Amino acid sequence: MDENNNKNPETEIDLIDLAKYLWKDYKLVLKCAGIGFVVGIIVAFSLPKEYTTTVKLAPEGGGNNRLSNLAGLAGLAGINLNSVSEKDGINSDIYPDVIESTPFLLEFMDMTVTTQDGENTYSFYDYMLKEQKQAWWKSVMGSPMKLIAWIRSIGKEKQSTPNDTIDIFNLTPAQVAFTSVLKSRILFEPDKKSGIISVTAKMQDPLISAVIVDSTIQKLQRYITDYKTKKARYDLLINQQLYEQAKKNYYAIEDDLAQMKDRNRGLKSEALTIKIERQQNERDLAYTIYNQAAQQVEVSKLKLQEITPIYTILEPARVPLQESSPNKKMIILAFIFLGAFGIVGYKTMLYLFAESKGKGKETITSDAIQNN
């Protein structure tokens, strides 16, 4: 028991002695913090400015209530809306998949964008792939690959401009690069509780950031509307065609019946009476079909109106006044922290190592640490 009691104090760390030991080389800590400060400034001012624009919108909700209101009015005309009581559409959970889909992103290639200063106008494809600024170390690291690509391109024919033709089955490397870069700069965030959708675009120019996020919202609304109403629009087209055919058939039979009566006015014959009755029955049947086709057209119109989504823009696109990144203060503070606490951690490890070997803290001098 006495041996254990004697060993425990030896293995414990004296924080006061550790603090005194670290304080002896406070100048070294300040020097490392200063180096971190300089490196932080270099990094912070080497990163290009990024501007973020966010749009918030709320899709229409409770569409079944709107349809139930229309059902009462339609019932007075003898139209049954029970068949369209279920709301067609797609869940907002797949909206991110829509925005990240290749066909959706390729629609941006033909856009023309202008920088905020109004001095430069580019196609959005050229802006994303050729006009993006990057930190100097990325340019240095990417130089060997660019050199290799340039050497490989010697003697080869130049490919056509990527936005001349778009073959979704066989995209060019430039088109794939464009979609990859754009995908990383458009963020979709749905709020399942409130139903509010946030779409954010991050660009190196504030005006282009606002233009792209606004265009994204418009394209998304059009895409979702086309998707949700595709079947309803097709049903309406078919019902209108059937209606026109039924109307044409009904008018033709009615005209034949009128001509038959006119030609045989004043004549009495059993065969003639049967023919007229038969024609009248065909006329009544054609009218029934014609009337039902007209009702189906109205039902299709109501259904199309019901499932057409309506979006309310809660927060419209605005040109940001300040950059969202880089956060220069946080970057500089982070490097100062790494510089100062990095050397403190290193010296603490040496202190603990010496204590574990039983050498004592007195044997570790500042000169020895620096030589290490």
Salt bridges, closest charged atoms under 4 A:
ASP17 OD2 - LYS361 NZ 3.54
ASP25 OD2 - LYS347 NZ 2.74
GLU50 OE1 - ARG185 NH1 2.89
GLU60 OE2 - ARG66 NH2 3.11
ASP88 OD2 - LYS303 NZ 3.37
GLU107 OE1 - LYS219 NZ 3.85
GLU107 OE1 - ARG222 NH2 2.76
ASP126 OD1 - LYS130 NZ 3.49
ASP235 OD2 - LYS231 NZ 3.00
ASP262 OD1 - ARG265 NH2 2.99
ASP284 OD1 - ARG283 NE 3.05
GLU306 OE1 - ARG66 NE 3.90
GLU315 OE2 - ARG318 NH2 3.12
GLU362 OE2 - LYS361 NZ 3.69
